[in-house]
């Protein structure tokens, strides 16, 4: 009996590690891509010294953070201050458990996969609030307040966007959502929702032009101001893991997940996970380009966009999609 339990624990641990390591390596690589794109847009070369094409620059940066001293401010709440980056990083990795890389390639396949993703990505804001409050300093606290308000504002529109996809599928299971896109990717009939999801994902992950919580001009470095060493690096890793997660969600909900664009021979011979990775990478390229070419929003503009534009548009679209499906008797019956 004990050996069976140990066997199950061992196999599950292997599954988890086989997902966590690639995600962490992917994070290191996309940081390099991000900086490279930023450099090329500004007509410079970006990281190009450490390793071939500068690929090991992120590894060098990580090593630098590991050996740096961790300074905890005297007035800080030490336990919460230390827990904040751990919470951010852990939640960013937890969400990857339900991402399917193929019809039978996943760590766990739960029937409420979308709900789980939505819940875990919403919890990410707790790490930031903990960091802001525990630092006992006005700049991190202001950054944390901004972040909380921003994430709550854009969670609502992301929720309605997901509802439109669920109406078309009739299931909360991520594998079912991808399989439902065999004939047509949802990005085509639900194109406005795809755009709203993409922009809301930028706001949700605190990426430019919505990087208000860490606006250097006003808030020094936002909620990360008092952090140093590996604790700072954990925030940084968590942020990029969240960005990758949002790209994966976009790929699964709108771009057919692991499915090829057209189901013909040379394309469908490519392994399923490769297609998903290509789509995640292309969405991340869009994230990186936006960082390089769009100026930062003002705080009131950010809130107006979330509550006065995205929320009404996504609500109207939910009504239109449900009306269309009912009228043409296309509602999925499970």
matplotlib code that plots the C-alpha trace (Angstrom):
import matplotlib.pyplot as plt

x = [0.0, 2.8, 4.8, 1.8, 1.4, 5.1, 5.0, 2.1, 3.9, 7.1, 5.3, 3.3, 6.6, 8.2, 5.2, 5.4, 9.2, 8.9, 6.6, 8.3, 11.8, 10.8, 8.7, 11.6, 13.9, 11.3, 11.1, 14.9, 14.7, 11.7, 13.5, 16.3, 13.7, 12.0, 15.3, 16.4, 13.1, 13.3, 16.9, 16.0, 13.1, 15.5, 18.0, 20.6, 21.6, 20.3, 22.1, 24.8, 27.9, 27.4, 27.2, 26.2, 23.9, 23.8, 21.6, 23.3, 22.7, 19.7, 21.7, 24.4, 21.7, 20.2, 23.6, 24.2, 20.9, 21.6, 24.9, 23.5, 22.8, 19.1, 18.3, 15.2, 14.1, 14.1, 10.4, 9.2, 6.9, 9.6, 7.5, 5.0, 7.9, 9.7, 6.5, 5.3, 7.7, 7.3, 3.5, 3.9, 6.2, 4.3, 1.0, 2.5, 3.8, 0.6, -1.5, 0.6, -0.7, -3.9, -2.4, -2.8, 0.1, -1.8, -5.0, -3.3, -0.3, -1.0, -0.1, -3.8, -7.0, -9.8, -13.3, -13.2, -9.8, -10.8, -12.2, -9.0, -6.9, -9.1, -8.9, -5.1, -4.3, -6.6, -4.7, -1.5, -2.4, -2.1, 1.7, 1.9, -0.4, 1.7, 4.9, 3.5, 2.1, 4.9, 7.6, 6.2, 7.1, 4.8, 6.0, 5.6, 2.2, 1.0, 2.3, 0.4, -2.8, -2.6, -1.9, -4.9, -7.2, -5.8, -6.0, -9.6, -10.7, -9.4, -10.3, -14.0, -13.6, -11.4, -14.2, -16.8, -14.4, -14.0, -17.8, -18.2, -15.8, -17.6, -20.9, -19.5, -18.0, -20.4, -17.6, -15.0, -12.5, -9.5, -9.0, -12.7, -12.2, -9.3, -11.1, -14.1, -11.8, -11.0, -13.2, -12.5, -10.3, -12.4, -10.1, -12.0, -15.7, -14.8, -12.2, -13.2, -13.1, -9.6, -8.4, -10.0, -8.5, -5.0, -5.1, -6.6, -3.8, -1.3, -3.0, -3.4, 0.4, 1.4, 3.1, 3.7, 1.6, -0.1, 3.0, 1.5, 2.3, 6.0, 6.0, 9.6, 8.8, 6.3, 6.9, 10.6, 10.1, 6.6, 6.0, 9.5, 11.3, 12.5, 13.4, 16.9, 18.8, 16.9, 13.6, 13.6, 14.4, 11.4, 9.1, 10.7, 10.4, 6.8, 5.9, 7.3, 5.8, 2.4, 3.0, 3.7, 0.6, -1.6, -0.1, -0.9, -4.5, -4.9, -3.6, -5.9, -9.1, -8.7, -5.9, -6.8, -4.2, -2.1, -4.1, -2.4, -3.9, -5.0, -5.4, -3.2, -0.2, 3.0, 1.3, -0.4, 2.8, 4.3, 3.9, 1.0, 3.2, 5.3, 2.2, 1.2, 4.8, 4.9, 1.6, 2.7, 5.9, 4.1, 1.7, 4.7, 6.4, 3.3, 3.7, 7.4, 6.7, 3.9, 6.4, 8.8, 6.4, 3.5, 3.8, 2.6, -1.1, -2.1, -3.9, -7.3, -7.0, -6.3, -9.4, -11.6, -10.5, -11.3, -14.6, -16.1, -14.9, -14.0, -16.7, -19.7, -18.3, -17.6, -21.1, -22.8, -20.8, -21.8, -25.5, -24.9, -23.1, -25.7, -28.5, -26.9, -26.3, -29.9, -31.5, -29.6, -30.0, -26.2, -25.9, -23.7, -25.7, -23.6]
y = [0.0, 2.4, 1.6, 2.4, 5.8, 6.5, 5.4, 7.8, 10.7, 9.9, 9.9, 13.1, 14.8, 13.8, 15.2, 18.5, 18.8, 18.0, 21.1, 23.5, 23.2, 23.9, 26.9, 28.4, 27.8, 29.4, 32.4, 32.9, 32.7, 35.1, 37.7, 37.6, 37.9, 40.8, 42.7, 41.8, 43.1, 46.2, 46.8, 46.2, 48.6, 51.3, 50.5, 48.9, 45.3, 44.4, 41.7, 40.2, 39.6, 36.8, 33.5, 33.0, 35.9, 37.0, 34.0, 33.5, 37.1, 36.1, 33.3, 35.8, 38.2, 35.4, 34.4, 38.1, 38.2, 34.9, 36.2, 39.6, 40.4, 40.4, 43.5, 43.6, 47.1, 47.6, 48.7, 45.9, 43.0, 40.4, 37.3, 38.8, 40.7, 37.3, 35.5, 38.0, 37.1, 33.3, 33.7, 35.5, 32.9, 29.9, 31.1, 31.8, 28.2, 26.6, 27.7, 25.8, 22.5, 22.6, 23.9, 21.1, 20.7, 18.0, 15.9, 13.7, 15.9, 17.7, 17.5, 17.3, 17.5, 19.0, 19.7, 23.3, 24.1, 27.6, 28.4, 27.2, 29.4, 32.4, 31.8, 31.3, 34.3, 36.5, 35.4, 36.7, 40.2, 39.0, 38.7, 42.3, 43.6, 41.7, 43.2, 46.7, 46.5, 44.7, 47.1, 49.8, 52.5, 54.8, 54.1, 50.3, 50.7, 53.1, 50.6, 47.8, 49.8, 50.6, 47.0, 45.7, 48.3, 47.6, 43.8, 43.9, 46.2, 44.0, 40.7, 41.6, 42.1, 39.0, 37.1, 38.2, 37.4, 33.8, 33.6, 34.2, 31.3, 29.0, 29.8, 28.5, 25.3, 24.3, 23.1, 24.5, 21.8, 23.3, 20.2, 20.4, 24.2, 23.3, 20.4, 22.6, 24.8, 22.1, 23.7, 27.4, 29.2, 31.3, 34.3, 34.7, 34.8, 36.4, 38.8, 41.8, 39.6, 38.4, 42.0, 42.8, 39.7, 40.6, 44.2, 43.1, 40.5, 43.3, 45.2, 42.0, 41.2, 44.9, 45.1, 48.4, 50.5, 49.5, 49.2, 51.7, 49.8, 50.1, 53.5, 54.6, 58.3, 58.5, 55.4, 54.7, 51.0, 50.4, 47.5, 46.1, 49.2, 47.7, 44.3, 43.1, 39.9, 36.7, 38.0, 40.7, 38.0, 35.9, 38.8, 39.2, 35.4, 35.4, 38.3, 36.6, 33.2, 35.1, 36.7, 33.3, 31.9, 34.7, 33.9, 30.2, 31.1, 33.3, 30.5, 27.9, 30.1, 31.8, 30.3, 26.6, 25.6, 22.7, 22.5, 23.4, 26.3, 23.9, 20.2, 19.1, 16.8, 18.8, 20.9, 18.1, 16.0, 18.6, 17.5, 19.1, 20.8, 22.5, 24.3, 25.6, 26.8, 28.6, 30.4, 31.3, 32.7, 34.8, 36.2, 37.1, 38.8, 41.1, 41.7, 42.7, 44.9, 46.8, 47.4, 49.0, 51.2, 52.3, 55.1, 54.5, 55.2, 57.7, 56.1, 57.7, 56.6, 53.0, 52.9, 54.6, 52.0, 49.1, 50.2, 52.5, 50.7, 47.1, 46.2, 47.5, 46.1, 42.6, 42.6, 43.5, 40.8, 38.2, 39.1, 39.1, 35.7, 34.0, 35.5, 34.4, 30.8, 30.5, 32.0, 29.7, 26.7, 26.4, 26.2, 23.2, 20.5, 18.5]
z = [0.0, 1.0, -2.1, -4.3, -2.6, -3.0, -6.6, -7.3, -5.5, -7.4, -10.8, -10.0, -8.9, -12.2, -14.1, -12.2, -12.7, -16.4, -16.6, -14.2, -15.7, -19.3, -18.0, -16.1, -19.2, -21.4, -19.0, -19.3, -23.1, -23.4, -21.3, -23.9, -26.7, -25.0, -24.6, -28.1, -29.7, -27.6, -28.8, -32.5, -32.4, -31.0, -33.7, -31.3, -30.8, -27.4, -25.3, -27.6, -25.5, -23.0, -24.9, -28.6, -29.6, -26.0, -25.1, -21.7, -20.6, -18.6, -16.9, -16.0, -14.6, -12.5, -11.1, -10.2, -8.3, -6.5, -5.1, -4.1, -0.5, 0.5, 2.4, 4.5, 5.7, 9.4, 9.5, 7.3, 8.3, 7.8, 7.3, 4.8, 3.1, 2.5, 1.6, -1.1, -3.9, -3.1, -3.4, -6.7, -8.2, -6.9, -8.2, -11.6, -11.8, -10.3, -13.2, -15.7, -14.3, -16.4, -19.7, -22.3, -24.8, -26.8, -26.6, -23.9, -22.9, -19.6, -15.9, -14.9, -16.9, -14.8, -16.0, -14.7, -16.2, -17.3, -13.9, -12.3, -14.6, -13.9, -10.1, -10.0, -12.3, -10.0, -6.9, -8.4, -7.1, -3.5, -3.8, -5.0, -2.3, 0.4, -1.0, -1.0, 2.5, 4.2, 2.8, 5.2, 2.6, 0.7, -2.9, -2.7, -1.0, -3.8, -6.4, -4.8, -4.6, -8.3, -9.1, -7.2, -8.8, -12.3, -12.0, -10.6, -13.4, -16.2, -14.6, -15.2, -19.0, -19.3, -17.5, -20.0, -22.9, -21.5, -21.2, -25.0, -25.7, -23.2, -24.9, -28.2, -26.6, -23.8, -21.6, -19.1, -20.0, -21.9, -24.0, -25.2, -26.0, -28.3, -29.9, -30.6, -32.8, -35.3, -38.0, -37.3, -34.6, -32.3, -33.0, -36.4, -35.3, -31.9, -33.2, -31.1, -28.0, -28.9, -29.1, -25.8, -24.2, -25.5, -24.2, -20.9, -20.6, -21.0, -18.1, -16.0, -16.2, -15.6, -19.0, -20.9, -21.8, -18.5, -16.2, -13.8, -10.6, -11.3, -13.0, -12.5, -13.0, -10.1, -7.9, -8.1, -8.8, -7.4, -5.1, -5.9, -4.5, -1.2, -2.7, -3.7, -4.6, -5.2, -3.8, -6.5, -9.1, -8.0, -8.7, -12.1, -12.8, -11.7, -13.9, -17.0, -16.1, -15.9, -19.3, -20.8, -19.1, -20.6, -24.1, -23.5, -22.5, -25.6, -27.8, -26.2, -26.1, -29.5, -31.7, -31.6, -29.0, -30.4, -33.7, -37.0, -39.0, -41.7, -41.3, -44.2, -44.4, -43.8, -41.1, -39.2, -39.1, -36.8, -33.1, -31.2, -28.5, -31.1, -32.5, -29.1, -28.4, -31.7, -31.0, -27.4, -28.9, -31.6, -29.0, -26.8, -29.7, -29.9, -26.1, -26.7, -29.7, -27.8, -24.9, -27.4, -29.4, -27.1, -24.5, -21.0, -20.2, -17.5, -14.5, -15.2, -18.9, -17.8, -15.6, -18.2, -20.8, -18.4, -17.1, -19.8, -22.9, -22.4, -19.9, -21.9, -25.2, -23.8, -22.1, -25.4, -27.2, -24.7, -25.4, -29.2, -29.2, -27.0, -29.1, -32.3, -31.0, -29.7, -32.8, -35.2, -32.8, -32.6, -28.8, -27.9, -26.1, -23.7]

ax = plt.figure().add_subplot(projection="3d")
ax.plot(x, y, z, "-o")
ax.set_aspect("equal")
plt.show()
